[in-house]
Amino acid sequence: MSIDIDDFEEKSESELADLTNGERVLRFLSTNDDRAFKPAEIADRTGVNDNSIGNVLARLEDRNLVRHKGPYWAITDDTERLRSFSDYFRTTSSLTERLGEEDPDEWAAHAPDDPHPNADGTDEEVR
């Protein structure tokens, strides 16, 4: 599968080798932004497992990065949303490369014992 030349120039070898399924799908759909595809074709063209493609597409749709009509899927037409995602991804990738992977156990060790006052889902201000 091909990649954008800017990605080729900007990303490290490890970043290029470790694309997630979602990233593969987004790259494919953004490269083919003038077309819509059925999930099986997206899976075939991206190397994503046929059994996983539905979940990948659903997660991307939840983030408003792809859209679908009937059995067809396409990249979102919200270019600002895509740009925002791309900027976020580049920033977090850069931080991970510079500072290392996050350790979930370390996060848990520093987490407070009591839940946040808004953990019940309400947005009421705590006084």
Helices and strands as residue ranges (DSSP letters): H 5-10, H 13-17, H 21-31, H 39-46, H 53-62, E 66-69, E 72-75, H 79-99, H 104-110
